[in-house]
Amino acid sequence: LAARPRVRVRGTITQRMGYWFIVQDATGGIRVDFQQARDEGVWNGDKDGPAEGAVGRGMEVEGIVAQGEIAPTVLPIAARVLGPEPLPPARPVDDERLFSGADDCERVEVTGVVHAALVQPRGDTVRLVIDRHGRRFEAWVVRGALRQPADELVDAVVRVVGPVNSFLNTRRELVLAKMWVLAPETLVVVEPRRAPPFETELVPLDQLAGFRPEPLRGHMIRVQIGRAHV
């Protein structure tokens, strides 16, 4: 990307997080970063981008391509917000793409078992740690998108819909795939939890890895160590 080609992008806004947007068309999604563009002197408007830009509206951007955290990013020179548009359909996720970073900025649906529901310090977001076929995925849910108490989601099977955000280490290797859940309709409980944590099946320690006719599929189990239950 050394040449930093000039591009024109038109699509639907699928995510807005402060100064950056994700815009997606029929070919895929890409991040549009207004603050970086301003820092580099290619954008003269507000560092947060157009005030009227919101999820579900169209956007047309002319800019240059820069290397993002994992995938290319557009640094806007000019941007125009259009009218309301339907969101691109979310496709069922491909695990290889999700956990390699290939789905960065793509609108997908992810299903898995919630292992933890952690209320963040400010209290406005709940971080769901989700098991997806033995691999970790996170959904950060804004309070307005929750239809039930967060702790009732632990061990439930949920489906979340939205663009993927990829996070890297200093060697530019993927360490976490994450999604922001911004609306109630993008978080669906597919299967409620089977029982509260301390009422699930008690499994002896020497049978944890034994034969099961049906795998646990990421669900929690309860074990006993001495007189203590874990």
GUVOTOR-854808 format. One record per residue (C-alpha): residue number from 1; y, x, z; residue in one letter. Coordinates in steps of 0.001 Angstrom, whole numbers. Layout:
   pos         Y         X         Z   code
   NUM         Y         X         Z      A
...
//
This chain:
   pos         Y         X         Z   code
     1         0         0         0      L
     2      2280      3022      -288      A
     3      4041      1505     -3325      A
     4      4989     -1612     -1289      R
     5      4863     -4030     -4213      P
     6      7271     -6956     -4458      R
     7      5674    -10404     -4289      V
     8      6471    -14096     -4277      R
     9      4377    -16291     -1989      V
    10      4335    -20074     -1765      R
    11      2103    -21944       626      G
    12      1876    -24089      3738      T
    13      2860    -22798      7169      I
    14      -305    -22882      9282      T
    15      1051    -21005     12302      Q
    16      4394    -19957     13745      R
    17      4614    -17570     16683      M
    18      8243    -16651     17283      G
    19      9318    -14268     14524      Y
    20      6168    -14380     12392      W
    21      4505    -17076     10338      F
    22      1172    -17501      8621      I
    23      1473    -19031      5160      V
    24     -1638    -20130      3274      Q
    25     -2287    -21373      -254      D
    26     -5503    -22075     -2159      A
    27     -6313    -18359     -2345      T
    28     -5870    -17464      1323      G
    29     -3415    -16814      4134      G
    30      -991    -14000      4886      I
    31      1396    -13098      7697      R
    32      5169    -13182      7073      V
    33      7045    -11024      9608      D
    34     10797    -11638      9825      F
    35     11507     -9278     12705      Q
    36      9866     -6286     11027      Q
    37     11722     -7190      7836      A
    38     15001     -7241      9742      R
    39     14190     -3951     11492      D
    40     13556     -2354      8092      E
    41     16748     -3797      6602      G
    42     15164     -6063      3982      V
    43     15950     -9391      5727      W
    44     19515    -10253      6701      N
    45     18861    -13594      8359      G
    46     17797    -14484     11886      D
    47     15033    -12253     13263      K
    48     12981    -15386     14031      D
    49     13149    -16637     10454      G
    50     14285    -20060      9262      P
    51     14800    -22420     12193      A
    52     13355    -25370     10269      E
    53     10082    -23546      9568      G
    54      7248    -25397     11289      A
    55      3508    -25863     10960      V
    56      2759    -28291      8150      G
    57      5812    -27495      6037      R
    58      5843    -25554      2813      G
    59      7470    -22147      2545      M
    60      8412    -19974      -408      E
    61      8955    -16291       316      V
    62     10047    -13375     -1819      E
    63      9455     -9999      -227      G
    64      7607     -6714      -138      I
    65      4068     -6021       989      V
    66      3613     -3784      4038      A
    67       555     -2716      5999      Q
    68        34     -5119      8879      G
    69     -2119     -4579     11954      E
    70     -5249     -5185      9903      I
    71     -4359     -7020      6674      A
    72     -1287     -6807      4414      P
    73      1901     -8442      5684      T
    74      4874     -9771      3725      V
    75      8319     -8576      4772      L
    76     10650    -11288      3455      P
    77     13782    -10584      1449      I
    78     14456    -14299       871      A
    79     12751    -17406      2257      A
    80     13034    -21129      1656      R
    81     11419    -23876      3752      V
    82     10137    -26868      1793      L
    83      9052    -30356      2788      G
    84      5959    -31464      4708      P
    85      2626    -30523      3142      E
    86      -994    -31154      4158      P
    87     -2620    -28260      5964      L
    88     -5263    -26388      3967      P
    89     -8778    -27563      4848      P
    90    -10454    -25355      7440      A
    91    -13768    -23955      6285      R
    92    -16738    -23318      8581      P
    93    -16471    -19743      9774      V
    94    -18622    -16907      8458      D
    95    -19485    -14658     11419      D
    96    -19492    -11469      9369      E
    97    -16004    -12215      8115      R
    98    -14718    -13370     11499      L
    99    -15893    -10301     13423      F
   100    -14922     -7781     10762      S
   101    -11305     -8942     10400      G
   102    -11823    -10287      6880      A
   103    -10768    -13778      8017      D
   104     -7432    -12642      9429      D
   105     -4821    -15383      8742      C
   106     -7461    -17700      7252      E
   107     -7696    -21272      8586      R
   108    -11272    -21766      9791      V
   109    -13274    -23801     12276      E
   110    -15247    -22007     14983      V
   111    -17894    -23594     17208      T
   112    -19263    -21985     20357      G
   113    -19970    -22243     24083      V
   114    -17068    -21786     26493      V
   115    -17845    -19049     29021      H
   116    -14490    -19103     30815      A
   117    -11290    -21149     30911      A
   118     -8499    -18994     32327      L
   119     -5062    -20418     33037      V
   120     -2527    -17780     32040      Q
   121       113    -16620     34567      P
   122      2941    -18847     33304      R
   123       613    -21859     33344      G
   124      1490    -23016     29830      D
   125     -1622    -21650     28110      T
   126     -5361    -21719     28810      V
   127     -7452    -18857     27476      R
   128    -10925    -19976     26424      L
   129    -13512    -17204     26181      V
   130    -16113    -18506     23733      I
   131    -19608    -17255     22986      D
   132    -20285    -17347     19262      R
   133    -23918    -16355     18610      H
   134    -23748    -13666     21283      G
   135    -20303    -12394     20283      R
   136    -16954    -12997     21980      R
   137    -14183    -15078     20464      F
   138    -11066    -16386     22200      E
   139     -9035    -19555     21750      A
   140     -5640    -19679     23460      W
   141     -4837    -23340     24013      V
   142     -1317    -24577     24738      V
   143     -1208    -27123     27538      R
   144      -267    -29980     25231      G
   145     -3486    -29523     23268      A
   146     -5797    -30081     26267      L
   147     -7243    -33549     26717      R
   148     -9134    -32730     29951      Q
   149     -9005    -30286     32868      P
   150     -9649    -26756     31676      A
   151    -12504    -26077     34115      D
   152    -14491    -28983     32641      E
   153    -14718    -27053     29378      L
   154    -16773    -24222     30906      V
   155    -20295    -24343     29371      D
   156    -19247    -27064     26917      A
   157    -19709    -26600     23176      V
   158    -16302    -26790     21494      V
   159    -14965    -26595     17970      R
   160    -11516    -25090     17400      V
   161     -9540    -25059     14162      V
   162     -6743    -22741     13107      G
   163     -5837    -19404     11534      P
   164     -7610    -16304     12838      V
   165     -5551    -13593     14537      N
   166     -7196    -10151     14650      S
   167     -6444     -7518     17296      F
   168     -7165     -3814     16859      L
   169     -7440      -661     18924      N
   170     -5496      2546     18228      T
   171     -8091      3533     15593      R
   172     -7406       279     13725      R
   173    -10837     -1102     14646      E
   174    -11243     -4798     15400      L
   175    -11624     -5483     19120      V
   176    -10944     -9229     19282      L
   177    -10785    -12242     17013      A
   178     -8535    -14918     18465      K
   179     -7038    -18273     17576      M
   180     -4059    -20209     18908      W
   181     -4841    -23908     19425      V
   182     -1577    -25829     19150      L
   183     -2557    -29495     18754      A
   184     -5134    -31790     20440      P
   185     -6887    -32605     17172      E
   186     -7722    -28912     16658      T
   187     -9839    -28710     19843      L
   188    -12929    -30941     19856      V
   189    -15657    -31048     22497      V
   190    -18878    -31172     20470      V
   191    -21140    -31261     23546      E
   192    -19830    -31697     27100      P
   193    -21091    -29289     29703      R
   194    -24559    -30130     30967      R
   195    -23709    -29847     34669      A
   196    -21159    -28188     36981      P
   197    -21806    -24429     37322      P
   198    -23695    -24585     40621      F
   199    -25835    -27502     39528      E
   200    -27333    -25898     36423      T
   201    -30986    -24925     36216      E
   202    -32035    -22283     38767      L
   203    -33927    -19463     37042      V
   204    -35803    -16769     39030      P
   205    -34629    -13243     38257      L
   206    -38056    -12198     36954      D
   207    -37955    -15004     34372      Q
   208    -34526    -14336     32856      L
   209    -35875    -12702     29717      A
   210    -39138    -14602     29511      G
   211    -40365    -16931     26783      F
   212    -38466    -20139     26218      R
   213    -39459    -22761     23668      P
   214    -35736    -23417     23145      E
   215    -33142    -20601     23431      P
   216    -30175    -20957     25757      L
   217    -27713    -20644     22843      R
   218    -25033    -19120     25010      G
   219    -25200    -21624     27878      H
   220    -24887    -20456     31464      M
   221    -27806    -20188     33839      I
   222    -27984    -19939     37633      R
   223    -29921    -17226     39439      V
   224    -30630    -16607     43096      Q
   225    -30300    -13231     44835      I
   226    -31641    -13493     48328      G
   227    -29971    -16563     49792      R
   228    -26921    -16343     47576      A
   229    -26560    -18287     44347      H
   230    -24776    -16718     41339      V
//
